[in-house]
Amino acid sequence: MSNADQIIKYITDEILEDEDQVIDEQTSLFDGGVLDSLNLVTLISFLEDTHKIKIKSSEVTLENLNTVSNMINFIDKKLA
């Protein structure tokens, strides 16, 4: 399973309340109402645990976390 698929599965299984809602790598998670401040915290914990990274509060931005694609790019930069 790719990193993107793993993140999408986590969001779908743990965060989405509407079982019929589908997200992909380009879905705007904040503008689309998928993420709010509470479930963002759980998502950050998931990303940190899964990828063995530490996300600083200054890195919690739309640029880094608004889409799964942005998350993958951010994680790749953190791991480089």
VMD Tcl script that builds the backbone (N, CA, C; Angstrom):
set m [mol new atoms 240]
animate dup $m
set s [atomselect $m all]
$s set {name element resname resid chain x y z} {
  {N N MET 1 A 0.853 -1.176 0.000}
  {CA C MET 1 A 0.000 0.000 0.000}
  {C C MET 1 A 0.903 1.245 0.000}
  {N N SER 2 A 0.626 2.169 -0.890}
  {CA C SER 2 A 1.422 3.389 -0.969}
  {C C SER 2 A 1.133 4.294 0.229}
  {N N ASN 3 A 2.019 5.257 0.449}
  {CA C ASN 3 A 1.796 6.221 1.533}
  {C C ASN 3 A 0.472 6.952 1.346}
  {N N ALA 4 A 0.185 7.357 0.112}
  {CA C ALA 4 A -1.068 8.064 -0.157}
  {C C ALA 4 A -2.269 7.186 0.169}
  {N N ASP 5 A -2.223 5.937 -0.261}
  {CA C ASP 5 A -3.330 5.009 0.012}
  {C C ASP 5 A -3.508 4.796 1.513}
  {N N GLN 6 A -2.393 4.719 2.225}
  {CA C GLN 6 A -2.429 4.518 3.669}
  {C C GLN 6 A -3.082 5.714 4.371}
  {N N ILE 7 A -2.732 6.925 3.947}
  {CA C ILE 7 A -3.319 8.137 4.535}
  {C C ILE 7 A -4.800 8.232 4.189}
  {N N ILE 8 A -5.141 7.964 2.939}
  {CA C ILE 8 A -6.549 8.011 2.516}
  {C C ILE 8 A -7.364 6.984 3.305}
  {N N LYS 9 A -6.819 5.789 3.495}
  {CA C LYS 9 A -7.522 4.759 4.264}
  {C C LYS 9 A -7.734 5.222 5.704}
  {N N TYR 10 A -6.721 5.821 6.312}
  {CA C TYR 10 A -6.864 6.307 7.684}
  {C C TYR 10 A -7.969 7.372 7.757}
  {N N ILE 11 A -7.919 8.341 6.864}
  {CA C ILE 11 A -8.925 9.411 6.870}
  {C C ILE 11 A -10.318 8.829 6.651}
  {N N THR 12 A -10.432 7.915 5.705}
  {CA C THR 12 A -11.731 7.303 5.398}
  {C C THR 12 A -12.260 6.494 6.584}
  {N N ASP 13 A -11.379 5.714 7.209}
  {CA C ASP 13 A -11.809 4.834 8.303}
  {C C ASP 13 A -12.001 5.553 9.627}
  {N N GLU 14 A -11.166 6.536 9.915}
  {CA C GLU 14 A -11.136 7.139 11.245}
  {C C GLU 14 A -11.747 8.539 11.343}
  {N N ILE 15 A -11.816 9.268 10.233}
  {CA C ILE 15 A -12.236 10.666 10.315}
  {C C ILE 15 A -13.558 10.935 9.599}
  {N N LEU 16 A -13.704 10.407 8.403}
  {CA C LEU 16 A -14.927 10.690 7.638}
  {C C LEU 16 A -16.154 10.167 8.359}
  {N N GLU 17 A -17.155 10.997 8.457}
  {CA C GLU 17 A -18.414 10.581 9.069}
  {C C GLU 17 A -19.402 10.099 8.021}
  {N N ASP 18 A -19.285 10.620 6.816}
  {CA C ASP 18 A -20.160 10.238 5.713}
  {C C ASP 18 A -19.505 9.083 4.960}
  {N N GLU 19 A -20.055 7.887 5.110}
  {CA C GLU 19 A -19.471 6.698 4.488}
  {C C GLU 19 A -19.479 6.763 2.970}
  {N N ASP 20 A -20.338 7.614 2.396}
  {CA C ASP 20 A -20.421 7.727 0.956}
  {C C ASP 20 A -19.426 8.741 0.387}
  {N N GLN 21 A -18.820 9.551 1.256}
  {CA C GLN 21 A -17.859 10.554 0.799}
  {C C GLN 21 A -16.566 9.872 0.385}
  {N N VAL 22 A -16.046 10.277 -0.763}
  {CA C VAL 22 A -14.818 9.702 -1.294}
  {C C VAL 22 A -13.788 10.815 -1.400}
  {N N ILE 23 A -12.562 10.509 -0.974}
  {CA C ILE 23 A -11.484 11.479 -1.123}
  {C C ILE 23 A -10.364 10.857 -1.944}
  {N N ASP 24 A -9.578 11.717 -2.563}
  {CA C ASP 24 A -8.402 11.263 -3.288}
  {C C ASP 24 A -7.223 12.158 -2.911}
  {N N GLU 25 A -6.119 12.026 -3.612}
  {CA C GLU 25 A -4.913 12.761 -3.254}
  {C C GLU 25 A -5.069 14.277 -3.397}
  {N N GLN 26 A -6.008 14.735 -4.195}
  {CA C GLN 26 A -6.171 16.161 -4.453}
  {C C GLN 26 A -7.352 16.805 -3.716}
  {N N THR 27 A -8.102 16.032 -2.968}
  {CA C THR 27 A -9.250 16.566 -2.233}
  {C C THR 27 A -8.786 17.586 -1.201}
  {N N SER 28 A -9.397 18.766 -1.206}
  {CA C SER 28 A -9.091 19.786 -0.207}
  {C C SER 28 A -9.780 19.388 1.093}
  {N N LEU 29 A -8.979 18.955 2.059}
  {CA C LEU 29 A -9.529 18.376 3.276}
  {C C LEU 29 A -10.139 19.414 4.215}
  {N N PHE 30 A -9.589 20.608 4.240}
  {CA C PHE 30 A -10.146 21.652 5.101}
  {C C PHE 30 A -11.320 22.342 4.418}
  {N N ASP 31 A -11.138 22.765 3.175}
  {CA C ASP 31 A -12.222 23.426 2.455}
  {C C ASP 31 A -13.399 22.480 2.235}
  {N N GLY 32 A -13.107 21.201 2.095}
  {CA C GLY 32 A -14.151 20.204 1.876}
  {C C GLY 32 A -14.842 19.757 3.144}
  {N N GLY 33 A -14.407 20.289 4.300}
  {CA C GLY 33 A -15.046 19.955 5.560}
  {C C GLY 33 A -14.667 18.589 6.112}
  {N N VAL 34 A -13.627 17.972 5.556}
  {CA C VAL 34 A -13.192 16.660 6.041}
  {C C VAL 34 A -12.444 16.811 7.358}
  {N N LEU 35 A -11.551 17.785 7.422}
  {CA C LEU 35 A -10.747 17.997 8.626}
  {C C LEU 35 A -11.191 19.227 9.388}
  {N N ASP 36 A -11.193 19.101 10.698}
  {CA C ASP 36 A -11.355 20.250 11.579}
  {C C ASP 36 A -10.208 20.190 12.586}
  {N N SER 37 A -10.173 21.102 13.510}
  {CA C SER 37 A -9.032 21.183 14.429}
  {C C SER 37 A -8.887 19.941 15.294}
  {N N LEU 38 A -9.992 19.319 15.670}
  {CA C LEU 38 A -9.910 18.134 16.526}
  {C C LEU 38 A -9.366 16.915 15.790}
  {N N ASN 39 A -9.928 16.627 14.614}
  {CA C ASN 39 A -9.431 15.443 13.929}
  {C C ASN 39 A -8.092 15.693 13.244}
  {N N LEU 40 A -7.701 16.948 13.098}
  {CA C LEU 40 A -6.361 17.256 12.609}
  {C C LEU 40 A -5.307 16.744 13.589}
  {N N VAL 41 A -5.580 16.872 14.870}
  {CA C VAL 41 A -4.646 16.400 15.899}
  {C C VAL 41 A -4.451 14.884 15.775}
  {N N THR 42 A -5.521 14.142 15.575}
  {CA C THR 42 A -5.385 12.693 15.438}
  {C C THR 42 A -4.657 12.329 14.147}
  {N N LEU 43 A -4.909 13.083 13.084}
  {CA C LEU 43 A -4.218 12.832 11.824}
  {C C LEU 43 A -2.719 13.091 11.973}
  {N N ILE 44 A -2.357 14.168 12.644}
  {CA C ILE 44 A -0.940 14.478 12.862}
  {C C ILE 44 A -0.280 13.357 13.663}
  {N N SER 45 A -0.939 12.866 14.686}
  {CA C SER 45 A -0.402 11.750 15.471}
  {C C SER 45 A -0.197 10.520 14.595}
  {N N PHE 46 A -1.161 10.250 13.740}
  {CA C PHE 46 A -1.043 9.121 12.815}
  {C C PHE 46 A 0.162 9.298 11.900}
  {N N LEU 47 A 0.313 10.483 11.319}
  {CA C LEU 47 A 1.431 10.735 10.411}
  {C C LEU 47 A 2.769 10.601 11.128}
  {N N GLU 48 A 2.841 11.146 12.341}
  {CA C GLU 48 A 4.081 11.062 13.116}
  {C C GLU 48 A 4.423 9.614 13.449}
  {N N ASP 49 A 3.449 8.853 13.904}
  {CA C ASP 49 A 3.678 7.458 14.289}
  {C C ASP 49 A 4.013 6.582 13.085}
  {N N THR 50 A 3.283 6.765 12.018}
  {CA C THR 50 A 3.450 5.930 10.832}
  {C C THR 50 A 4.772 6.190 10.122}
  {N N HIS 51 A 5.172 7.452 10.063}
  {CA C HIS 51 A 6.355 7.815 9.280}
  {C C HIS 51 A 7.567 8.155 10.144}
  {N N LYS 52 A 7.400 8.002 11.461}
  {CA C LYS 52 A 8.502 8.257 12.407}
  {C C LYS 52 A 9.094 9.652 12.223}
  {N N ILE 53 A 8.196 10.635 12.199}
  {CA C ILE 53 A 8.596 12.036 12.076}
  {C C ILE 53 A 7.978 12.826 13.217}
  {N N LYS 54 A 8.469 14.027 13.415}
  {CA C LYS 54 A 7.891 14.961 14.382}
  {C C LYS 54 A 7.432 16.185 13.600}
  {N N ILE 55 A 6.164 16.536 13.749}
  {CA C ILE 55 A 5.607 17.699 13.055}
  {C C ILE 55 A 5.518 18.839 14.042}
  {N N LYS 56 A 6.261 19.910 13.762}
  {CA C LYS 56 A 6.260 21.099 14.616}
  {C C LYS 56 A 4.977 21.892 14.380}
  {N N SER 57 A 4.574 22.648 15.379}
  {CA C SER 57 A 3.354 23.458 15.237}
  {C C SER 57 A 3.484 24.445 14.082}
  {N N SER 58 A 4.687 24.932 13.830}
  {CA C SER 58 A 4.890 25.873 12.720}
  {C C SER 58 A 4.731 25.196 11.353}
  {N N GLU 59 A 4.763 23.869 11.324}
  {CA C GLU 59 A 4.613 23.128 10.068}
  {C C GLU 59 A 3.158 22.736 9.792}
  {N N VAL 60 A 2.291 23.007 10.721}
  {CA C VAL 60 A 0.866 22.685 10.551}
  {C C VAL 60 A 0.238 23.822 9.746}
  {N N THR 61 A 0.333 23.672 8.422}
  {CA C THR 61 A -0.165 24.689 7.499}
  {C C THR 61 A -0.998 24.030 6.402}
  {N N LEU 62 A -1.796 24.827 5.725}
  {CA C LEU 62 A -2.548 24.306 4.587}
  {C C LEU 62 A -1.602 23.789 3.519}
  {N N GLU 63 A -0.498 24.487 3.334}
  {CA C GLU 63 A 0.478 24.070 2.322}
  {C C GLU 63 A 0.964 22.641 2.578}
  {N N ASN 64 A 1.108 22.269 3.825}
  {CA C ASN 64 A 1.614 20.937 4.168}
  {C C ASN 64 A 0.528 19.886 4.349}
  {N N LEU 65 A -0.677 20.294 4.739}
  {CA C LEU 65 A -1.656 19.295 5.190}
  {C C LEU 65 A -3.047 19.392 4.559}
  {N N ASN 66 A -3.256 20.270 3.589}
  {CA C ASN 66 A -4.610 20.436 3.057}
  {C C ASN 66 A -5.048 19.297 2.138}
  {N N THR 67 A -4.101 18.644 1.481}
  {CA C THR 67 A -4.442 17.496 0.633}
  {C C THR 67 A -3.504 16.351 0.966}
  {N N VAL 68 A -3.893 15.159 0.589}
  {CA C VAL 68 A -3.020 13.997 0.802}
  {C C VAL 68 A -1.740 14.177 -0.007}
  {N N SER 69 A -1.857 14.724 -1.186}
  {CA C SER 69 A -0.678 14.988 -2.013}
  {C C SER 69 A 0.289 15.929 -1.298}
  {N N ASN 70 A -0.239 16.993 -0.692}
  {CA C ASN 70 A 0.601 17.913 0.081}
  {C C ASN 70 A 1.265 17.181 1.242}
  {N N MET 71 A 0.524 16.307 1.907}
  {CA C MET 71 A 1.079 15.551 3.034}
  {C C MET 71 A 2.240 14.673 2.590}
  {N N ILE 72 A 2.082 14.001 1.458}
  {CA C ILE 72 A 3.142 13.133 0.946}
  {C C ILE 72 A 4.388 13.951 0.631}
  {N N ASN 73 A 4.221 15.095 -0.029}
  {CA C ASN 73 A 5.364 15.960 -0.337}
  {C C ASN 73 A 6.036 16.437 0.946}
  {N N PHE 74 A 5.248 16.827 1.930}
  {CA C PHE 74 A 5.771 17.289 3.219}
  {C C PHE 74 A 6.540 16.171 3.913}
  {N N ILE 75 A 5.968 14.983 3.968}
  {CA C ILE 75 A 6.628 13.850 4.617}
  {C C ILE 75 A 7.938 13.514 3.906}
  {N N ASP 76 A 7.904 13.517 2.575}
  {CA C ASP 76 A 9.117 13.231 1.813}
  {C C ASP 76 A 10.224 14.234 2.145}
  {N N LYS 77 A 9.868 15.508 2.272}
  {CA C LYS 77 A 10.857 16.535 2.631}
  {C C LYS 77 A 11.388 16.297 4.044}
  {N N LYS 78 A 10.509 15.913 4.964}
  {CA C LYS 78 A 10.935 15.648 6.345}
  {C C LYS 78 A 11.896 14.460 6.404}
  {N N LEU 79 A 11.678 13.472 5.563}
  {CA C LEU 79 A 12.494 12.264 5.592}
  {C C LEU 79 A 13.792 12.397 4.790}
  {N N ALA 80 A 13.864 13.427 3.955}
  {CA C ALA 80 A 15.071 13.602 3.096}
  {C C ALA 80 A 16.276 14.028 3.907}
}
mol reanalyze $m
mol bondsrecalc $m
mol representation Tube
mol addrep $m
